[in-house]
Amino acid sequence: MTTIDLSTPETSTKAGPAKPKRRPLDWKAETERFALLGAWMLLIVIFGILMPDSFLSWRNFSTMFGSQAVLVVLTLALLVPLTSGDFDLSGASVLTMSSMLIAVLNVREGWPIAPVILVALASGAVIGAVNAVFVLYFRIHSLIVTLGIGTFVNGLILWISQSQTISGVSMDLVGWVIINRFLGIPLAFFYALILAGILWYVLEFTIPGRKLLFVGRGREVSRLNGIAVDRVRAVSFMVSGLISAFAGVLYAGMTGSADPLSGLSLLLPAFAAAFLGATTISPGRFNAFGAVIAVYFLVTGITGLTMLGADAYVQNLFYGGALVIAVALSQLVRNRQPQDFS
Amino acid sequence: MPASDMPAPDATTGKDVLRMSDIRMRFGSHYALDGVTLSIRRGEVFGLLGQNGSGKSTLIKVLAGFHQPEGGSEIVLWGETMPLPLDPMAIKKRGVAFVHQHLSLVPSLTVVENMRVTALGQKTPWRVSWKKEAARVGALFAEFGLTIDPFATVASLPPVERAFVAIVRAFDDLRASDAGYGGEGILVLDEPTPFLPAQDVERLFALIRSIVRTGASVVIVTHDIDEVRDITDRVAILRDGKLVAILDTQTTGRQAILDTIVGLRVDAFEKTRKTSVGAPAVIVRDLTDGRRPGFDVDIRPGETLGITGLIGSGFAAVPYMLYGARRGAGRIRIGGQEVDLARMTPQRAQSLGIAFLPGDRLGAAGIGSLPITDNITLPVLADHLSALGLGLDRRGMRQHAAALSTDYDVRPARPDLNLGALSGGNQQKVLLAKWLQTKPTLLMLDEPTQGVDFGARQQIFEALHRASEQGTAVLCASTDNEQLEQICDRIIVFARGRPVAELIGTDITRKSIAEACFHGETTAAEAAQ
């Protein structure tokens, strides 16, 4: 047991009431909080020096910000169950299912876009609910359930799309996602930022957010403190599905089409960004803005290297390498204490 | 073993397989072991007896190399002094094997896998023939007349056979040790019997006797005086970390042993006990875990009721059942509402004004990886919603946590620190503050001062006292007789899942509690037979 115990009755009276006074900045902690942000800036500076014209253009940045909004939203979706101590491996499948539903219903069936989007979002919540039933009722580990359900959904996607890419999604959607811009950046980026803001607020400043965190850190503690653990976890799976489906809506809007496979490759980068984001802003906790920074740190590195003429494989090298190296560095700062996310 | 030649331990050093001299072991400022000296002879069954917290288990853990004793402590095995700090592997290799209370078996694996987890009989680790291993394990069981299927999973065995597996495995380790080649060894059993019915205890003792016949020595830690008289040759009695006596069990009477365990002590601190009158704040009827007949309990407002008993006597489950954290049956009446306990949940219990502080501080009561603020504000989050009811006032929460930390003298009073960074005593102050701020009608505590240092302990008692002054009924489940004596107005003693004695007011002393525990267990056993 770590001992910081000085309690003898004599000193306790002398110490007087402890006022919540401002302590001097803890430099080590502050460095840890902003290290990833610093690394991102450093990357921008390096690539900026190497390619002042092409890399440092607003055009390049606005493309980066806009095109990766889908990955940001998917990462935010994964954060919710990660905070409550569960893995959702079906996130990318939900995303692809949602974008495919939009294409099929809007293009093939000719439905108007608004109800189609609602159906797509609902599909995510439903898949989340199915995950929750198997995890909570049958008491199966979330890794197993979401892996199975995700694979099952992948099959459904191929079935309803007949393994075809479907293009021609309503231009209204495409306009509101990628064509309309604010400050020169596609609106999708701002949707992702707003979502990150909402998630941050819910996790930090609401009672459901507190409950989510407690359930993730200690199920038995939460149960004995009167939190309805199963209900919290169920809601967390459904919210994860809903946000993943929203990522799918953006994904369909990005290209005006849906294909049955490409969205699935977003799963591992999203997990990488979630874990990387947990080393920054609020180190040791999955947090929304940390995840946003992590995504753009990864994307900046990949974009820069690609513009320098690197081959496609650099993408995986960077996603994987940066994750492990960054988390390892952050562990060094924390004196290699065992990581405790759950 | 004949007891006529029972001289001072030092004189028989030559024959002793184990000698522990002047063992001192300190936790904080408290000596858990204060200069214990004893020795074990070849081929004897040696008992270690004492109340909860008397130092029995600590002594065993020192012998296992689990706790490091202070300098000057000496452990001699077969004439060879073990160097400090103690090396658990060296002790094991020398020929001491342990079976701990929880047996250290993996329930989902088979008997043979569990038996071979420490040492495979084969020369190469790359080609395990499970058939041969099973045959070897089967032969070993047969030596002791046991018929346990080596391929059965441990979970499928009855409790007594699980104990057999753990004991035979430890015996097998002895044979492989240095001492084992001379047909010797020391087998240490830490409370192997509390959950076993009487006839299974007999079978277990038969196994122990046949192990002793091979030349090994057995040390058995237990609570049960009758078991000690049944199986051991000599028994060492510990009290408050000191060795009080080593008795020859064949010639010492039951009462003499009991008197030695309890001892006579002058009490330092006494609380003026309330003999509360008036209507009970909490009425419990027909409380049962479903296996035994139910019983009734009433608690008055401002009363501190202790429940205790030996480990395994069932008292510890009471707060969990009342809180809906463990399935129980019966009815509870509190604050004008009557609730069926079979349908109780922790949420419901809280809304009825019941608070519960479990004993496992970081496993069940609070989250070590989250700050004090987050932990302490959990039950009162609704009070910290901002004016519009939109979000939590984090600043207000921090200030609230800082104020509570000051009130309860949490050190350091830094609400941003993680709960796990505090000492046990300060963690407990935080967790107690968390519940007391809700002004519960009934506060239930499970071992509230386990691993808490002396100073913090007094502060916790004071906080409890203040709460009871304001009318909170307190239910404290504990095996710490000193604590029960200090804080309780009334004590109910349990044995075999039932209340067997009630102590009120001036009847409450450490001695009377301990006697009631041991006595209750015996009479309950007799009644069962």
Interface residues (C-beta under 8 A of the other chain):
Chain A: M1 T2 T3 I4 D5 L6 S7 T8 P9 S12 P17 A18 K19 P20 Y201 E204 F205 T206 I207 R210 L213 F214 R217 G218 E220 V221 R223 L224 N225 G226 I227 A228 G284 D340
Chain B: G28 Y323 A325 T345 P346 Q347 A349 Q350 F356 P358 G363 A364 A365 G366 I367 S369 L370 D374 L378 P379 L381 A382 L385 G391 L392 R394 R398 Q399 A402 S405 T406 D409 R411 P412 A413 R414 P415 G420 A421 L422 S423 G424 G425 N426 G451 D453 G455 A456 Q458 Q459
